[in-house]
């Protein structure tokens, strides 16, 4: 029985450490306001006796406008950053001096000076206190990243204000390696180009995920024990 518990404990340890809690991840769930906002009512009405309806006609374009329609997303994400900082502090203090007190008094009675006390002085010289502190630091940082690809996404929900919530995914399996691209967010119909494409910079609350699965990923990342050890050691 004891061996069974030990085996179960070891199995739980392996399963629990298979994915490190600090591994980067992204959830593709829509924002709360997208879930809470009601869908727009379908306003398509068939007009009896008319050659055309409110559906597609000779004058309609090919842009996505209904649920499950496809829109092509051009992902062009560029990050360029250059920053430089410099800080210098200098502080100097100097103190010291002398303390001097004098006391004198006269006593008068009927206009006559009956008692006189000469001046007495008390002097105290304070020690000098000097301090000097200097701090100087500088730093420079540069970062350039670029990610470009194309993903087709479908309209999952049409919000009451007319905006679209879209979601798309693409999986590529090449030579034992699996690449997964996911994208979601909210777009405006007027931002969709006539060729039914939209740039990723026009997507609000955009979530873009790109990951690779396969032997290359397993051999280039830390194993589960190394991640576990890095998480528990205090140094």
C-alpha positions as CSV (number, residue, x, y, z in Angstrom):
1,X,0.0,0.0,0.0
2,X,2.8,2.4,0.9
3,X,4.5,1.7,-2.4
4,X,1.3,2.6,-4.2
5,X,1.1,5.9,-2.5
6,X,4.7,6.7,-3.3
7,X,4.1,5.8,-7.0
8,X,1.1,8.0,-7.1
9,X,3.0,10.9,-5.4
10,X,5.8,10.6,-8.0
11,X,3.3,10.5,-10.8
12,X,1.6,13.7,-9.5
13,X,5.0,15.4,-9.2
14,X,5.8,14.6,-12.8
15,X,2.4,15.8,-14.0
16,X,2.4,18.9,-11.9
17,X,5.8,19.9,-13.1
18,X,5.2,19.2,-16.8
19,X,4.2,22.8,-17.3
20,X,6.0,25.4,-15.3
21,X,3.7,28.2,-13.9
22,X,6.1,30.8,-15.3
23,X,5.9,29.6,-18.9
24,X,4.4,32.3,-21.1
25,X,0.9,31.8,-22.2
26,X,-2.0,33.7,-23.7
27,X,-5.7,33.1,-23.4
28,X,-7.7,33.7,-26.5
29,X,-11.0,34.3,-24.7
30,X,-12.8,37.5,-25.7
31,X,-12.8,40.5,-23.4
32,X,-15.7,40.8,-20.9
33,X,-17.4,43.6,-22.7
34,X,-17.6,41.5,-25.9
35,X,-19.3,38.7,-23.9
36,X,-21.6,41.0,-22.1
37,X,-22.7,43.2,-25.1
38,X,-25.7,41.6,-26.9
39,X,-25.4,40.6,-30.6
40,X,-26.9,42.9,-33.2
41,X,-30.3,41.8,-34.5
42,X,-30.5,40.5,-38.0
43,X,-32.0,43.2,-40.1
44,X,-32.2,41.3,-43.3
45,X,-35.8,41.6,-44.7
46,X,-37.1,40.0,-47.9
47,X,-39.2,42.4,-50.0
48,X,-41.9,40.5,-51.8
49,X,-41.9,41.4,-55.5
50,X,-38.5,42.9,-55.5
51,X,-35.7,41.7,-57.8
52,X,-33.2,42.1,-54.9
53,X,-33.2,41.5,-51.2
54,X,-31.1,42.8,-48.4
55,X,-28.8,39.9,-49.0
56,X,-26.0,40.0,-51.5
57,X,-26.9,41.7,-54.8
58,X,-25.2,43.0,-57.8
59,X,-24.0,46.1,-56.0
60,X,-22.7,44.5,-52.8
61,X,-19.0,44.2,-52.1
62,X,-17.1,41.1,-50.9
63,X,-16.2,42.4,-47.5
64,X,-17.1,40.3,-44.5
65,X,-20.3,41.5,-42.8
66,X,-22.1,38.6,-41.3
67,X,-21.3,36.0,-38.6
68,X,-19.0,33.3,-39.9
69,X,-17.8,35.5,-42.8
70,X,-14.1,35.4,-43.4
71,X,-11.7,38.4,-43.2
72,X,-8.0,38.2,-43.9
73,X,-5.8,39.7,-41.2
74,X,-2.4,41.1,-42.2
75,X,-0.2,40.8,-39.1
76,X,2.5,43.4,-39.3
77,X,3.8,43.9,-35.8
78,X,7.0,46.0,-35.4
79,X,8.6,47.0,-32.2
80,X,11.5,49.5,-32.2
81,X,12.8,51.0,-29.0
82,X,15.8,53.1,-28.2
83,X,16.3,54.7,-24.8
84,X,19.2,56.3,-23.0
85,X,19.3,57.4,-19.4
86,X,21.9,59.3,-17.3
87,X,21.7,60.4,-13.7
88,X,24.2,62.2,-11.6
89,X,23.8,63.3,-8.0
90,X,26.2,65.4,-5.9
91,X,25.6,66.5,-2.3
92,X,27.9,68.4,0.1
93,X,27.3,69.5,3.6
94,X,29.4,71.7,5.9
95,X,28.6,72.7,9.4
96,X,30.3,74.2,12.5
97,X,30.5,77.4,14.5
98,X,30.5,79.0,18.0
99,X,28.0,79.6,20.7
100,X,28.3,82.9,22.7
101,X,26.0,84.1,25.5
102,X,26.5,87.4,27.6
103,X,24.5,88.4,30.7
104,X,24.4,91.9,32.4
105,X,22.0,93.7,34.9
106,X,21.5,96.9,36.9
107,X,19.3,97.6,39.9
108,X,17.8,101.1,40.5
109,X,16.1,102.5,43.7
110,X,14.6,106.1,43.8
111,X,16.6,106.9,40.8
112,X,19.9,105.7,42.2
113,X,21.8,102.7,41.0
114,X,22.2,100.5,44.1
115,X,23.6,97.4,42.4
116,X,25.4,96.7,39.1
117,X,26.3,93.4,37.6
118,X,29.0,93.3,35.0
119,X,28.6,91.4,31.8
120,X,29.6,87.8,31.9
121,X,30.2,85.7,28.7
122,X,29.9,82.0,28.0
123,X,31.5,80.7,24.8
124,X,31.3,77.3,23.2
125,X,32.9,76.2,20.0
126,X,31.1,73.5,18.0
127,X,33.0,70.9,16.0
128,X,32.9,71.2,12.2
129,X,30.8,68.6,10.4
130,X,31.5,68.0,6.6
131,X,30.1,65.4,4.3
132,X,30.3,64.8,0.5
133,X,28.3,62.2,-1.5
134,X,28.3,61.6,-5.2
135,X,26.3,59.2,-7.4
136,X,26.6,58.7,-11.2
137,X,24.9,56.1,-13.4
138,X,23.9,55.7,-17.1
139,X,22.2,53.1,-19.2
140,X,21.3,52.4,-22.9
141,X,18.7,50.0,-24.3
142,X,17.9,49.2,-27.9
143,X,15.2,46.7,-29.2
144,X,14.0,45.8,-32.6
145,X,11.5,43.1,-33.4
146,X,9.4,42.3,-36.5
147,X,6.7,39.7,-37.1
148,X,4.8,39.5,-40.3
149,X,2.3,36.9,-41.5
150,X,-1.3,36.5,-42.8
151,X,-4.2,34.7,-41.0
152,X,-7.8,34.4,-42.1
153,X,-10.3,34.9,-39.2
154,X,-14.0,34.6,-39.1
155,X,-16.6,36.9,-37.5
156,X,-17.7,35.2,-34.3
157,X,-20.0,38.0,-33.0
158,X,-21.5,41.2,-34.3
159,X,-21.7,43.6,-31.4
160,X,-24.7,45.9,-30.9
161,X,-22.6,48.9,-32.0
162,X,-21.8,47.3,-35.3
163,X,-18.2,46.2,-34.5
164,X,-17.0,42.6,-35.1
165,X,-15.3,40.2,-32.8
166,X,-13.1,38.0,-34.8
167,X,-11.1,34.9,-34.1
168,X,-8.7,32.9,-36.4
169,X,-6.2,30.2,-36.1
170,X,-3.7,28.5,-38.4
171,X,-1.7,25.3,-37.9
172,X,1.2,24.3,-40.1
173,X,2.9,20.9,-39.8
174,X,6.3,20.8,-41.6
175,X,9.0,18.1,-41.1
176,X,7.7,17.1,-37.7
177,X,7.3,20.6,-36.4
178,X,4.0,22.2,-35.7
179,X,3.5,25.9,-35.9
180,X,0.3,27.5,-34.4
181,X,-0.8,31.0,-35.0
182,X,-3.9,32.5,-33.2
183,X,-5.4,35.9,-33.4
184,X,-8.5,37.5,-31.9
185,X,-9.9,41.0,-31.3
186,X,-12.5,43.6,-32.2
187,X,-12.5,45.4,-35.5
188,X,-14.7,48.1,-37.2
189,X,-16.4,47.3,-40.5
190,X,-15.1,50.5,-42.0
191,X,-11.5,49.4,-41.4
192,X,-11.8,46.4,-43.7
193,X,-10.3,47.2,-47.1
194,X,-12.2,46.6,-50.3
195,X,-10.2,43.4,-50.9
196,X,-11.5,42.1,-47.5
197,X,-8.2,42.5,-45.6
198,X,-7.4,44.4,-42.5
199,X,-4.1,45.4,-40.9
200,X,-3.5,44.1,-37.4
201,X,-2.9,47.6,-36.1
202,X,-6.7,48.3,-36.5
203,X,-7.6,45.5,-34.1
204,X,-8.7,46.5,-30.7
205,X,-7.9,44.3,-27.7
206,X,-5.8,42.2,-30.2
207,X,-4.3,39.0,-29.0
208,X,-1.7,37.3,-31.2
209,X,-0.1,34.0,-30.3
210,X,2.6,32.2,-32.2
211,X,4.1,29.0,-30.9
212,X,6.0,25.9,-32.1
213,X,5.5,22.3,-31.0
214,X,7.9,19.4,-31.8
215,X,11.3,18.0,-31.2
216,X,13.0,21.4,-31.9
217,X,11.1,23.0,-29.1
218,X,11.7,20.2,-26.6
219,X,15.4,20.1,-27.2
220,X,15.9,23.9,-27.0
221,X,14.0,24.6,-23.8
222,X,14.7,23.7,-20.2
223,X,13.3,20.4,-19.0
224,X,10.6,20.3,-16.3
225,X,13.1,19.6,-13.4
226,X,15.3,22.6,-14.4
227,X,12.2,24.8,-14.4
228,X,11.1,23.4,-11.1
229,X,14.5,23.9,-9.5
230,X,14.7,27.5,-10.7
231,X,11.3,28.2,-9.2
232,X,12.1,26.8,-5.7
233,X,15.7,27.8,-5.0
234,X,15.9,31.2,-3.3
235,X,19.2,32.2,-5.0
